[in-house]
Structure formats: C-alpha cells, structure tokens
Amino acid sequence: MSLTLALHRSLQQTPDRIATIFGARRRSYREFVDRVARLAGALRALGMGAGDRVGILALNSDRFIETIAAVWWGGGVLNPVNTRWSVAEIVYSLDDCDTRLLIVDDAFVPLLAAIDARARHAPRAIHAGDGQAPPGLASFEALIAAHAPVADAYRSGDDLACIMYTGGTTGFPKGVMQSHLNLWSASIQRLAEMPALRNSTNLHVAPLFHIAALGRVVMQLIAGESQAVVAAFEPGEVLAIIEREAINDTVMVPTMVQALLAHPDFAKRNLRSLKRLGYGAAPSAAAMVEQMAAQLPWVELSHAYGLTEACPIVSSNPPENHGEAARRSGLSRSVGRCALGVEVKIVDADDREVPRGTVGEIVVRGPNIMLGYWNKPEETAQALRGGWLHTGDGATMDEAGYLFIVDRLKDMIVSGGENVYSAEVEAVLLRHPAVELCAVIGVPHARWGEAVHAIVVRRPGATAGEAELIAHCHEAIAGYKCPKTVEFRDALPLSAAGKILKRALRAEYGPQPPAA
C-alpha cells in the first residue's frame, strides 16, 4: 500500500512505455522513475525529511506529476496549492502545515515576493518552468541533473501522503489529511469498478491540485498507463490533443463537456480514439448526457461522485447505466451506487438512517476516508462523528441502492417554508434548448424569506426571455420551485475545477430582493 510501489512494477515490466506526455515532451517509465528518484534526492538535500511538507503552485504539466511521485519517493508529504487562491489563502495553507519547500512554474513566480513577505517562514522556492531559473531560485532541471537517484522511502499505510486544502468557502480552508492507504484504496476501489484500459493514454484536463485529477494520477500510475497533460482547460486545445495523441480516456466536469460539445472544432476533429469519458464533480444534467450520447455514440460514459475527504470516490454509475433505456428511466441521472469497499447511508439531522426515497445527508465510511483535518480536531470530530464522514450533500437512495443528489445542504433554498433543491430546478432549465449554463440560488425576499432566482447563460443566437424560461419550468415542476426571476449573463463564475461558484453569485445580493 505504498503509492510508489507501482513505479517499481512499471520499471521492471514496461520501462519503455510512455509515462508522461506534455506538449512535445515524452518520457518513458525508465526516464520518469530516474527523474523521480533524482528529484527526491534533491528535495532531501534541500531539507525534506520524513513527513515534511512540500508545496507545488503550478499549472498542470509533466513536472507536476514528477513532483507528486518524487515527494512520496523521498518520504515527504505533498501540499498541492490551489492556483485560483489569493496570496493570503496561499500563505495560509503554507503556514498552516509548515511548508518549507515550494515548487513554482513561470505562471506563479511573480507571486513569490508577496508570498515571502507574508509567510511566517518564507519557503525555499524551486523553479519548474522551461526557461532559465530567476535569480535566487533553484532550477528543477538543474537539481535533477545534479543529484544521484536515492532509494525509495516506501512510506505506506497510515503514513501521511498529502494535505489537500479545501476551497475555503466558509472561511480559511481546511487541510484534508490523506494517507498512502487512503489514496491507494480509492484507486484500487475505482479500478475494481472500472478496470484500466490496457495500453491506453489518459488525458488530464482538470487541475492537478484537485483531488479528482490527483487521484486519477495515482490510479494511472498504479495501472502503469500513459498520462497526457494540458496546462489548463481550453476546449479547442483539448479537442486537438485528443486527436493528436489518440487519447483513450479522460474525466471532466459537466461545464468542460458542454464547452467541448459547443466548440466549433468539435465536428472537425477525429475523436474516434476516445473510448471512455467520465464526468462528475457537479450535478449532472440529463440534457447534457443526451447530447454526449448523441454526439459521441461510440464512447462509454460514466459518472462518479466523491469529495476530497474521500480521496475522492464514494459512488459510481457505470457505462451500462447510460444507455437509452437508462436515460429514459432516469437511472443515468443517478451518481450510482457505493463503490466497492465503501459504505454509504442517508441520514437525518440526528444521524438516523432515513427510509429509501427520503432526502437526507450522505454519510460514508471506508479505507479511503481521510485521517482528518490538519490541526483541526474539533472540525475533524464533527465531520467524522460516529465513525462516518458527513458529506454535507443532500440525496435520496432508491431500493436498489442508487444515489440521487438533490443539492448541497447549504445550497437548499427555503421559500415560503418549502424546501427547494437548486439542482432539480437547474436540471429543468438545462432541458430548454436556449440554455447553455445556469445556476439557481435563493435571494432575500421580504415575504417568502428566499425567492428562487435563476442566472442563465444562453446558447449562441438564442433569444428566450425570462417569461419563456419560467413557463418552461412550470411545465415540469411545482410552482413554488420555479424561478421567480431570471437574469441573463455572458458567463458564470467557475472554480479551477470547473464548478459554478454559487457562493460568489449569492454574495452579490444584499438584504433586498432583486428587482422584479
């Protein structure tokens, strides 16, 4: 259960297989493991001891994957820093877990002066860009060239592997402590549900500081497959690399999938190499699944649900539940059943399991569940009370064990005493042909407490107005669930992982309701 063990297997069995692809760079497993062992030696020479934290603040690249493996090979703990954060949030995460080494690429070198000025201990920075290292910074490539390979530390089990800071939606972020066992178990559980495609090339488009992407790196290393990386999601470039590198497998959030399907190059690219497309990290939309099935009929679609505290796997809905019959029955809208080795229940506010079909909170336990939050014993005890991880996600479970997410409990709208789940309203809006993206939030209302408010991005050329969309909703859901107001925008705020930032939208509204 050491996360580096798979590298020894690949070096022994398939040393010439391509490990990483980034732009024009390709590295075999022989080269990859050698670079990892040398970088681990360099990190140790710079002061990384067993269990010491090493941060990385960078866009996706092959060097990011090498850093992940090298920190673990050398016995350290990875702190992948959210690239969307402010300097204050970055410094908080570095100080909170005492990160003394920080790997940065060209995009984030300009932040170093501000980080150094505010950090309790200014971290030693390593430049992982393509050009010459700026003055005062160690060079990633020079360090690899100057240091001999070191032996694998073989950290394993409950040894800490990673501290992944949550998004900080309720104040400063919490550091989720993930062990080698946690990450290894989550990968094996996922591979047991859906074995790796043999001799395949996987594409990473989500940011590698996010658990969905980092967990997939671990899974692909265990499987010994090839990993291609794009620095950041840009739909035209993603379509081009799928064609150029004959990508077989990838995972995206729904907003990314929608951007690909809507891009003018979609019909021009040869995407026949793509065999699997997983989606998750946000409530799925039935209309989007129908569109994927229509435009990528040869691709196996799957959906997964998870969170950072579960590394991330909780449940999965396999390709066989995405066929025409499953889409008609609504089964494709489920996030699936609990993964192998994971237990899931739906409970009420007193942690009592509710009857099937009743909305409650998803709670989870298994070997993939985090050790806790770094230096936050009270928050840890609250999240893991009774031995179960409390997710904060509202859902129902049917008689066959399929989970249907209704909303984040904190996103539930209470209007006139009735509970409105924004995900349900959004799913209806997305069935309208004019709607490209949407977010439904509760806004203050003098009579109802909260009013249902929709924020919509229309498809190019669409002209549907507020009245038409509200009438569309009335055809499908109860009147109290329908938006009272609709506004139109050119874009919605997105997190680095492609999720719509509802907290940012809610923050725009003060104590008064929007104009009627």
LINCOR-V917847 format. One record per backbone hydrogen bond with DSSP energy under -1.0 kcal/mol. CO is the residue of the C=O (numbers start at 1). NH is the residue of the N-H. If there is no record, write none. Layout:
# LINCOR-V917847
CO,NH + CO,NH
This chain:
# LINCOR-V917847
2,5 + 4,7 + 5,9 + 6,10 + 7,11 + 8,12 + 9,13 + 10,14 + 14,17 + 15,30 + 17,29 + 19,227 + 20,27 + 21,229 + 22,25 + 25,22 + 27,19 + 27,20 + 28,32 + 29,33 + 30,34 + 31,35 + 32,36 + 33,37 + 34,38 + 35,39 + 36,40 + 37,41 + 37,150 + 38,42 + 39,43 + 40,44 + 41,45 + 42,46 + 43,48 + 44,47 + 49,52 + 52,77 + 54,79 + 55,103 + 56,81 + 57,105 + 61,65 + 62,66 + 63,67 + 64,68 + 65,69 + 66,70 + 67,71 + 68,72 + 69,73 + 70,74 + 71,76 + 72,75 + 73,153 + 75,51 + 77,54 + 78,163 + 79,56 + 82,85 + 86,90 + 87,91 + 88,92 + 89,93 + 90,94 + 91,95 + 92,96 + 93,97 + 94,99 + 95,98 + 100,124 + 101,55 + 102,126 + 103,57 + 104,128 + 105,108 + 108,111 + 109,112 + 111,115 + 112,116 + 113,117 + 114,118 + 115,119 + 124,102 + 125,138 + 126,104 + 127,140 + 134,137 + 138,127 + 139,143 + 140,144 + 141,145 + 142,146 + 143,147 + 156,159 + 157,181 + 159,180 + 161,78 + 162,178 + 164,176 + 174,166 + 175,374 + 176,164 + 177,371 + 178,161 + 178,162 + 179,183 + 180,184 + 181,185 + 182,186 + 183,187 + 184,188 + 185,189 + 186,190 + 187,191 + 188,192 + 189,193 + 190,194 + 200,226 + 201,248 + 201,249 + 202,228 + 204,230 + 207,210 + 210,214 + 211,215 + 213,217 + 214,218 + 215,219 + 216,220 + 217,221 + 218,222 + 219,223 + 220,224 + 220,225 + 226,202 + 227,21 + 228,204 + 231,60 + 234,238 + 235,239 + 236,240 + 237,241 + 238,242 + 239,243 + 240,244 + 241,245 + 242,247 + 248,275 + 248,276 + 249,203 + 250,278 + 252,280 + 253,256 + 253,257 + 254,258 + 255,259 + 256,260 + 257,261 + 258,262 + 260,263 + 263,266 + 265,269 + 271,274 + 275,300 + 277,302 + 278,252 + 279,304 + 285,289 + 286,290 + 287,291 + 288,292 + 289,293 + 290,294 + 291,295 + 292,296 + 296,299 + 300,277 + 302,279 + 303,317 + 305,314 + 305,315 + 307,310 + 308,311 + 309,370 + 312,307 + 314,339 + 315,305 + 316,337 + 317,303 + 318,321 + 319,322 + 323,327 + 324,328 + 325,329 + 326,330 + 326,331 + 326,332 + 330,333 + 331,334 + 336,403 + 337,316 + 339,342 + 343,365 + 345,363 + 346,354 + 347,361 + 348,351 + 352,348 + 355,358 + 360,395 + 361,347 + 362,391 + 363,345 + 364,389 + 365,343 + 366,369 + 372,177 + 373,376 + 376,380 + 377,381 + 378,382 + 379,383 + 380,384 + 383,390 + 384,387 + 385,388 + 389,364 + 392,409 + 393,362 + 394,406 + 394,407 + 395,360 + 396,404 + 397,357 + 398,401 + 402,398 + 403,335 + 404,396 + 407,394 + 408,411 + 413,420 + 415,418 + 418,415 + 420,413 + 421,424 + 421,425 + 422,426 + 423,427 + 424,428 + 425,429 + 426,430 + 428,431 + 429,432 + 432,435 + 434,459 + 437,457 + 439,455 + 441,453 + 443,451 + 445,449 + 448,416 + 448,450 + 449,445 + 451,443 + 452,484 + 452,485 + 453,441 + 454,487 + 455,439 + 456,489 + 457,436 + 457,437 + 459,462 + 465,469 + 466,470 + 467,471 + 468,472 + 469,473 + 470,474 + 471,475 + 473,476 + 473,477 + 478,481 + 485,454 + 487,456 + 493,501 + 495,498 + 499,495 + 500,502 + 501,505 + 502,506 + 503,507 + 505,508 + 506,509
